[in-house]
Amino acid sequence: MKGVYAGSFDPPTKGHLDIITRASALLDELVVLIGVNSAKTGSYPPTRRQLWLEEACAHLPNVKIMAAEGLTVENARALHADVLIRSLRNDADFDPEASIAWLNAGLKEGMETLFLIGKPEYAWISSTSVRELLKYGQSIEKLVPENVFKSLQPELYLQSKSPAAKSAPFISNENSDKTKEENE
């Protein structure tokens, strides 16, 4: 069975990667489709998001990453997919996701939507929250795959890999060079 998991992935999060990993275990093939919305400008170009996802999913041989414009269900049909994959982080996601599933089912008979419930540790993570933390210079290490963290916050990534960083708290970009004693 072939599935399509579509989203903006702007940027990809650990929650996205969890759904991709779990869906790929259920399917013969999974296409992760980066939706390009002509009415919206993403924070990161689709080519960058595709590269991040390709790097993060390199260990999943049955996963293909691509970007596409248009309706997800039409792209899924063109890719000969059997099912659409959607994720639910919490109960607030259910109503809008169910509406989209019903709409997609009405556009193409037989195109089912398979919902995967996000793991509790990722329920609070969204691309929007990642962008907000970046805006204020806060670490996104716990929210995104390692390659995305390394790309967006290279200085913090390097600090997180040093032995001294394990004992020193991160406050912000401006005072991240301070020692633990200076921050207390």
Backbone as CSV, one residue per row, in Angstrom:
resi,resn,N_x,N_y,N_z,CA_x,CA_y,CA_z,C_x,C_y,C_z
1,MET,0.844,-1.170,0.000,0.000,0.000,0.000,0.894,1.240,0.000
2,LYS,0.454,2.259,-0.731,1.213,3.500,-0.862,0.416,4.634,-0.214
3,GLY,1.109,5.450,0.579,0.457,6.574,1.244,1.147,7.886,0.956
4,VAL,0.396,8.970,1.168,0.918,10.321,1.029,0.675,11.069,2.333
5,TYR,1.739,11.621,2.886,1.668,12.460,4.084,2.040,13.868,3.658
6,ALA,1.063,14.759,3.639,1.287,16.117,3.152,1.291,17.119,4.297
7,GLY,2.057,18.173,4.115,2.109,19.254,5.088,3.034,20.341,4.588
8,SER,3.119,21.408,5.363,4.032,22.484,4.984,5.448,22.204,5.485
9,PHE,5.582,21.539,6.629,6.886,21.177,7.180,7.816,22.397,7.208
10,ASP,7.333,23.478,7.796,7.985,24.787,7.700,8.407,25.327,9.063
11,PRO,9.403,24.750,9.719,10.294,23.660,9.341,9.773,22.315,9.856
12,PRO,10.429,21.224,9.437,10.052,19.909,9.955,10.332,19.826,11.458
13,THR,9.474,19.103,12.171,9.631,18.943,13.618,9.847,17.470,13.968
14,LYS,10.151,17.228,15.233,10.269,15.843,15.697,8.915,15.139,15.621
15,GLY,7.835,15.886,15.774,6.502,15.301,15.620,6.266,14.824,14.198
16,HIS,6.663,15.637,13.211,6.556,15.222,11.812,7.360,13.944,11.572
17,LEU,8.596,13.937,12.061,9.470,12.787,11.832,8.913,11.529,12.494
18,ASP,8.286,11.677,13.649,7.664,10.540,14.316,6.538,9.956,13.449
19,ILE,5.687,10.811,12.900,4.583,10.337,12.057,5.130,9.680,10.789
20,ILE,6.143,10.282,10.188,6.752,9.706,8.983,7.317,8.322,9.288
21,THR,8.028,8.204,10.386,8.630,6.925,10.764,7.559,5.866,11.011
22,ARG,6.527,6.210,11.742,5.475,5.255,12.058,4.648,4.892,10.828
23,ALA,4.347,5.869,9.978,3.581,5.592,8.756,4.398,4.721,7.802
24,SER,5.692,4.976,7.721,6.526,4.180,6.806,6.578,2.711,7.232
25,ALA,6.409,2.450,8.523,6.397,1.072,9.012,5.096,0.355,8.641
26,LEU,4.039,1.118,8.385,2.737,0.544,8.039,2.543,0.357,6.535
27,LEU,3.317,1.081,5.739,3.102,1.137,4.294,4.283,0.565,3.531
28,ASP,3.998,0.142,2.305,5.080,-0.286,1.417,5.893,0.918,0.958
29,GLU,5.176,2.033,0.716,5.828,3.261,0.245,5.094,4.460,0.831
30,LEU,5.865,5.449,1.263,5.301,6.691,1.785,5.926,7.857,1.044
31,VAL,5.075,8.713,0.474,5.540,9.950,-0.144,5.213,11.082,0.812
32,VAL,6.238,11.791,1.249,6.052,12.977,2.075,5.987,14.147,1.110
33,LEU,4.822,14.769,1.085,4.538,15.807,0.099,4.564,17.180,0.762
34,ILE,5.520,17.992,0.368,5.615,19.349,0.882,4.668,20.195,0.053
35,GLY,3.594,20.622,0.688,2.597,21.426,-0.010,3.097,22.832,-0.260
36,VAL,3.005,23.257,-1.494,3.390,24.615,-1.862,2.097,25.373,-2.107
37,ASN,1.803,26.292,-1.205,0.571,27.069,-1.281,0.880,28.421,-1.921
38,SER,0.338,28.669,-3.097,0.621,29.916,-3.812,0.088,31.149,-3.079
39,ALA,-0.862,30.949,-2.177,-1.435,32.070,-1.432,-0.618,32.408,-0.182
40,LYS,0.321,31.531,0.185,1.124,31.743,1.385,2.604,31.704,1.043
41,THR,3.373,32.495,1.777,4.816,32.449,1.638,5.366,31.741,2.859
42,GLY,6.055,30.650,2.645,6.642,29.919,3.759,7.849,30.653,4.311
43,SER,8.227,30.298,5.528,9.421,30.881,6.133,10.687,30.355,5.474
44,TYR,10.616,29.129,4.978,11.770,28.494,4.340,11.345,27.987,2.970
45,PRO,12.216,28.102,1.967,11.846,27.652,0.618,11.559,26.148,0.594
46,PRO,10.644,25.731,-0.266,10.327,24.296,-0.364,11.554,23.423,-0.610
47,THR,12.518,23.923,-1.369,13.723,23.125,-1.635,14.515,22.878,-0.355
48,ARG,14.535,23.860,0.539,15.239,23.711,1.821,14.514,22.704,2.704
49,ARG,13.173,22.811,2.762,12.371,21.885,3.557,12.533,20.457,3.031
50,GLN,12.601,20.329,1.710,12.786,19.006,1.102,14.140,18.424,1.506
51,LEU,15.179,19.223,1.459,16.508,18.754,1.842,16.533,18.322,3.311
52,TRP,15.948,19.123,4.192,15.884,18.762,5.611,15.198,17.404,5.790
53,LEU,14.059,17.241,5.124,13.312,15.987,5.259,14.069,14.808,4.657
54,GLU,14.721,15.018,3.519,15.510,13.939,2.917,16.623,13.499,3.857
55,GLU,17.285,14.458,4.488,18.355,14.124,5.434,17.792,13.393,6.651
56,ALA,16.693,13.892,7.204,16.103,13.316,8.414,15.513,11.925,8.165
57,CYS,15.115,11.667,6.934,14.467,10.377,6.595,15.384,9.429,5.829
58,ALA,16.654,9.743,5.753,17.589,8.929,4.970,17.614,7.466,5.430
59,HIS,17.296,7.227,6.680,17.307,5.862,7.224,16.028,5.081,6.903
60,LEU,15.086,5.717,6.214,13.811,5.090,5.878,13.763,4.837,4.369
61,PRO,14.122,3.629,3.918,14.257,3.371,2.485,12.960,3.455,1.687
62,ASN,11.815,3.343,2.320,10.550,3.379,1.583,9.889,4.755,1.617
63,VAL,10.655,5.786,1.999,10.123,7.147,2.069,10.730,7.999,0.966
64,LYS,9.863,8.692,0.251,10.283,9.616,-0.809,9.759,11.001,-0.432
65,ILE,10.574,12.028,-0.637,10.199,13.402,-0.309,10.068,14.191,-1.602
66,MET,8.974,14.936,-1.733,8.813,15.793,-2.898,7.919,16.983,-2.559
67,ALA,8.006,18.020,-3.358,7.157,19.204,-3.200,6.176,19.252,-4.362
68,ALA,4.995,19.783,-4.088,3.979,19.873,-5.138,2.973,20.956,-4.818
69,GLU,2.432,21.547,-5.864,1.350,22.516,-5.736,0.028,21.810,-5.992
70,GLY,-1.051,22.441,-5.587,-2.370,21.901,-5.883,-2.961,21.136,-4.723
71,LEU,-4.100,20.510,-4.988,-4.802,19.757,-3.960,-4.055,18.467,-3.630
72,THR,-3.948,18.180,-2.357,-3.255,16.981,-1.908,-3.854,15.729,-2.524
73,VAL,-5.187,15.636,-2.535,-5.823,14.428,-3.056,-5.539,14.244,-4.550
74,GLU,-5.452,15.317,-5.300,-5.116,15.202,-6.726,-3.669,14.753,-6.905
75,ASN,-2.775,15.284,-6.078,-1.372,14.836,-6.129,-1.264,13.377,-5.728
76,ALA,-2.014,12.971,-4.707,-2.000,11.579,-4.269,-2.504,10.659,-5.381
77,ARG,-3.545,11.091,-6.059,-4.083,10.303,-7.176,-3.032,10.169,-8.282
78,ALA,-2.347,11.262,-8.615,-1.321,11.234,-9.657,-0.149,10.320,-9.270
79,LEU,0.087,10.183,-7.960,1.162,9.319,-7.470,0.700,7.867,-7.266
80,HIS,-0.572,7.601,-7.583,-1.170,6.277,-7.427,-1.173,5.818,-5.966
81,ALA,-1.425,6.777,-5.067,-1.489,6.456,-3.639,-2.831,5.823,-3.302
82,ASP,-2.827,5.017,-2.253,-4.036,4.353,-1.772,-4.667,5.079,-0.593
83,VAL,-3.843,5.821,0.146,-4.318,6.419,1.389,-3.577,7.723,1.677
84,LEU,-4.279,8.643,2.316,-3.676,9.882,2.805,-3.370,9.685,4.286
85,ILE,-2.219,10.142,4.718,-1.824,10.065,6.123,-1.960,11.452,6.730
86,ARG,-2.612,11.513,7.866,-2.736,12.780,8.603,-2.429,12.490,10.067
87,SER,-1.980,13.516,10.765,-1.660,13.333,12.176,-2.575,14.193,13.040
88,LEU,-2.817,13.682,14.225,-3.606,14.405,15.222,-2.725,14.563,16.458
89,ARG,-2.397,15.820,16.782,-1.577,16.061,17.964,-2.413,16.034,19.236
90,ASN,-3.643,16.537,19.099,-4.522,16.652,20.258,-5.963,16.757,19.769
91,ASP,-6.901,16.888,20.697,-8.313,16.907,20.301,-8.673,18.128,19.457
92,ALA,-7.939,19.216,19.588,-8.222,20.411,18.784,-7.952,20.164,17.293
93,ASP,-7.098,19.211,16.979,-6.801,18.884,15.576,-7.904,18.070,14.911
94,PHE,-8.742,17.397,15.706,-9.688,16.447,15.126,-10.688,17.094,14.172
95,ASP,-11.409,18.127,14.593,-12.459,18.702,13.742,-11.938,19.211,12.398
96,PRO,-10.882,20.035,12.377,-10.409,20.474,11.051,-9.862,19.339,10.198
97,GLU,-9.184,18.378,10.816,-8.643,17.252,10.051,-9.754,16.350,9.522
98,ALA,-10.803,16.140,10.326,-11.937,15.331,9.861,-12.623,16.012,8.681
99,SER,-12.768,17.323,8.738,-13.387,18.063,7.629,-12.584,17.907,6.345
100,ILE,-11.262,17.986,6.459,-10.401,17.811,5.286,-10.526,16.392,4.745
101,ALA,-10.580,15.409,5.644,-10.711,14.010,5.218,-12.025,13.802,4.463
102,TRP,-13.124,14.364,4.976,-14.418,14.222,4.300,-14.397,14.915,2.940
103,LEU,-13.766,16.086,2.883,-13.655,16.804,1.617,-12.860,15.972,0.606
104,ASN,-11.715,15.439,1.038,-10.889,14.628,0.136,-11.620,13.369,-0.324
105,ALA,-12.364,12.753,0.565,-13.126,11.555,0.192,-14.182,11.896,-0.854
106,GLY,-14.756,13.084,-0.753,-15.763,13.514,-1.716,-15.188,13.856,-3.073
107,LEU,-13.925,14.286,-3.108,-13.282,14.631,-4.371,-12.837,13.397,-5.146
108,LYS,-12.507,12.340,-4.448,-12.097,11.105,-5.120,-12.599,9.939,-4.272
109,GLU,-13.564,9.225,-4.795,-14.083,8.055,-4.080,-12.947,7.092,-3.759
110,GLY,-12.981,6.550,-2.585,-12.017,5.538,-2.213,-10.709,6.053,-1.641
111,MET,-10.467,7.378,-1.667,-9.223,7.893,-1.094,-9.440,8.064,0.402
112,GLU,-9.020,7.082,1.140,-9.191,7.082,2.588,-8.114,7.922,3.258
113,THR,-8.417,8.383,4.448,-7.445,9.093,5.267,-7.175,8.246,6.503
114,LEU,-5.927,7.989,6.747,-5.504,7.242,7.925,-4.929,8.247,8.919
115,PHE,-5.528,8.320,10.106,-5.065,9.237,11.134,-4.126,8.520,12.087
116,LEU,-2.981,9.116,12.319,-2.055,8.629,13.332,-2.029,9.663,14.454
117,ILE,-2.215,9.197,15.663,-2.203,10.101,16.811,-0.756,10.319,17.232
118,GLY,-0.400,11.579,17.369,0.958,11.909,17.768,1.270,11.418,19.170
119,LYS,2.514,11.110,19.396,2.941,10.695,20.725,2.838,11.879,21.680
120,PRO,2.503,11.625,22.944,2.324,12.719,23.909,3.516,13.672,23.998
121,GLU,4.727,13.142,23.865,5.906,14.014,23.991,6.047,15.002,22.837
122,TYR,5.279,14.799,21.756,5.342,15.717,20.623,4.058,16.535,20.457
123,ALA,3.073,16.309,21.300,1.750,16.927,21.131,1.789,18.451,21.155
124,TRP,2.722,19.026,21.815,2.795,20.483,21.959,3.683,21.146,20.908
125,ILE,4.340,20.343,20.082,5.283,20.886,19.096,4.567,21.207,17.794
126,SER,4.841,22.390,17.274,4.339,22.782,15.952,5.428,23.584,15.247
127,SER,5.338,23.654,13.938,6.281,24.481,13.180,6.160,25.939,13.597
128,THR,4.944,26.370,13.921,4.723,27.743,14.365,5.485,28.019,15.656
129,SER,5.431,27.088,16.606,6.151,27.305,17.867,7.662,27.319,17.635
130,VAL,8.149,26.504,16.707,9.571,26.517,16.370,9.969,27.887,15.823
131,ARG,9.190,28.401,14.885,9.506,29.718,14.306,9.457,30.815,15.380
132,GLU,8.522,30.712,16.305,8.406,31.705,17.377,9.635,31.663,18.291
133,LEU,10.082,30.481,18.648,11.283,30.365,19.478,12.510,30.904,18.749
134,LEU,12.608,30.623,17.467,13.722,31.149,16.675,13.711,32.674,16.663
135,LYS,12.536,33.237,16.535,12.378,34.697,16.492,12.964,35.350,17.747
136,TYR,12.835,34.667,18.879,13.306,35.232,20.143,14.623,34.624,20.617
137,GLY,15.326,33.937,19.723,16.662,33.445,20.028,16.727,32.292,21.003
138,GLN,15.657,31.531,21.111,15.642,30.396,22.035,15.987,29.099,21.294
139,SER,16.535,28.158,22.020,16.940,26.891,21.426,15.729,26.079,20.951
140,ILE,15.886,25.467,19.784,14.842,24.598,19.215,15.290,23.140,19.225
141,GLU,16.354,22.854,19.935,16.961,21.519,19.921,15.976,20.404,20.243
142,LYS,15.085,20.613,21.188,14.166,19.561,21.604,12.948,19.433,20.697
143,LEU,12.803,20.331,19.721,11.605,20.363,18.892,11.795,19.852,17.472
144,VAL,13.024,19.844,16.984,13.272,19.532,15.573,14.319,18.424,15.435
145,PRO,14.329,17.738,14.288,15.392,16.750,14.048,16.766,17.421,14.130
146,GLU,17.772,16.631,14.456,19.122,17.171,14.663,19.624,17.976,13.464
147,ASN,19.358,17.495,12.244,19.867,18.210,11.067,19.220,19.587,10.912
148,VAL,17.977,19.728,11.308,17.294,21.030,11.229,17.865,21.967,12.294
149,PHE,18.071,21.441,13.503,18.691,22.225,14.580,20.072,22.708,14.143
150,LYS,20.864,21.817,13.584,22.216,22.166,13.128,22.169,23.248,12.056
151,SER,21.195,23.173,11.170,21.073,24.132,10.079,20.605,25.508,10.553
152,LEU,19.623,25.523,11.437,19.022,26.796,11.859,19.752,27.465,13.015
153,GLN,20.407,26.680,13.853,21.124,27.235,15.005,22.498,26.568,15.130
154,PRO,23.381,26.807,14.153,24.665,26.104,14.152,25.511,26.361,15.398
155,GLU,25.463,27.591,15.934,26.262,27.891,17.121,25.767,27.074,18.315
156,LEU,24.459,27.014,18.491,23.898,26.245,19.597,24.117,24.757,19.402
157,TYR,24.054,24.311,18.156,24.316,22.899,17.858,25.723,22.528,18.309
158,LEU,26.704,23.350,17.942,28.090,23.074,18.330,28.239,23.105,19.845
159,GLN,27.594,24.073,20.496,27.644,24.149,21.955,27.033,22.900,22.584
160,SER,25.939,22.410,22.001,25.264,21.248,22.580,26.112,19.987,22.478
161,LYS,27.076,19.979,21.573,27.938,18.809,21.381,29.197,18.868,22.247
162,SER,29.467,20.013,22.867,30.660,20.127,23.703,30.342,19.646,25.117
163,PRO,31.303,19.031,25.788,31.071,18.538,27.151,30.664,19.647,28.120
164,ALA,31.212,20.845,27.957,30.882,21.957,28.853,29.425,22.366,28.715
165,ALA,28.853,22.195,27.541,27.476,22.608,27.309,26.490,21.776,28.104
166,LYS,26.861,20.562,28.461,25.955,19.679,29.201,25.627,20.239,30.585
167,SER,26.555,21.013,31.174,26.325,21.528,32.516,25.856,22.975,32.534
168,ALA,26.015,23.694,31.444,25.636,25.109,31.414,24.257,25.280,30.797
169,PRO,23.376,26.048,31.443,22.036,26.260,30.874,22.091,27.219,29.699
170,PHE,21.159,27.059,28.786,21.036,27.992,27.668,20.023,29.053,28.040
171,ILE,20.420,30.313,27.940,19.509,31.409,28.244,19.032,32.069,26.952
172,SER,19.941,32.543,26.142,19.585,33.108,24.842,20.853,33.243,24.018
173,ASN,20.694,33.648,22.765,21.863,33.814,21.901,22.817,34.869,22.451
174,GLU,22.259,35.937,23.046,23.094,37.038,23.509,24.026,36.623,24.639
175,ASN,23.566,35.786,25.542,24.419,35.434,26.668,24.705,33.939,26.730
176,SER,24.666,33.280,25.584,24.924,31.842,25.562,26.383,31.521,25.857
177,ASP,27.279,32.523,25.770,28.683,32.293,26.063,28.980,32.392,27.557
178,LYS,28.015,32.840,28.329,28.233,32.970,29.768,28.339,31.593,30.403
179,THR,29.093,31.527,31.447,29.203,30.276,32.176,28.015,30.111,33.098
180,LYS,27.909,28.956,33.692,26.810,28.671,34.600,26.834,29.646,35.780
181,GLU,28.022,29.938,36.288,28.139,30.855,37.424,27.667,32.256,37.088
182,GLU,27.959,32.740,35.889,27.529,34.081,35.487,26.039,34.183,35.368
183,ASN,25.357,33.086,35.019,23.910,33.099,34.849,23.163,32.984,36.160
184,GLU,23.850,32.556,37.226,23.164,32.394,38.514,23.135,33.677,39.307
